[in-house]
Each structure stands twice: as structure tokens, then as C-alpha cells.
Amino acid sequence: MPDKGKANAAVVALLARALGVPKSAVSVSSGETSRFKTLSISGDGPALATGIEALG
């Protein structure tokens, strides 16, 4: 049963918090209804790359 975007909102909030950017800087660009998502993140590219590397 669909959760009306709650999972997408949760993943956006989690990633935004982990990268230290506002939730408005993160969006689901494809895969809204799929378990595999493509996310877009706005901001300083090198700083975001460093933050993403730190997550892995």
C-alpha cells in the first residue's frame, strides 16, 4: 500500500541532515514510486562530494 510520499520525505530529510544542507536542497528526481531513487542535491559540489564520501 503506498505511503503517499512519506518514505521519500524521510529519505530526503535523512540525507539533508547527514550532509548539513536544508531539505529544500534535496529532491527525488526519479523513482518516486520505485525502491530505487535518483536524488538531486543543490549546493557546493566539492563540499557535497566530501560529505557523501564521509557517509560511505
C-alpha positions in Angstrom: 0.0 0.0 0.0 1.5 3.4 -1.0 2.5 5.7 1.9 1.7 8.9 -0.1 5.4 10.0 -0.2 6.3 9.5 3.4 9.3 7.3 2.6 10.5 9.8 0.0 10.2 12.6 2.5 12.0 10.6 5.1 15.0 9.8 2.8 15.2 13.5 1.8 15.2 14.6 5.4 17.8 12.0 6.4 20.2 12.8 3.6 19.8 16.5 4.1 20.6 16.2 7.8 23.6 13.9 7.1 25.0 16.4 4.5 24.2 19.5 6.5 22.0 21.1 3.8 18.4 22.2 4.0 15.7 19.7 3.0 14.8 22.1 0.1 18.3 21.4 -1.4 17.5 17.6 -1.8 14.8 16.2 -4.1 13.8 12.9 -5.7 14.4 13.4 -9.4 13.3 10.0 -10.5 12.0 6.8 -8.9 9.1 8.4 -6.9 7.3 5.1 -6.7 10.3 2.8 -7.1 12.5 1.4 -4.4 15.5 2.7 -6.4 15.7 6.5 -6.4 17.8 9.2 -8.1 18.3 12.2 -5.9 19.3 15.7 -6.8 21.2 17.8 -4.3 21.9 21.5 -4.7 24.9 23.2 -3.1 28.6 23.5 -3.2 29.8 20.5 -5.3 33.2 19.8 -3.6 31.6 20.1 -0.1 28.8 17.8 -1.0 31.3 15.3 -2.5 33.3 15.3 0.7 30.1 14.8 2.8 28.9 11.9 0.6 32.4 10.3 0.8 32.2 10.5 4.6 28.9 8.7 4.5 30.4 5.7 2.7 
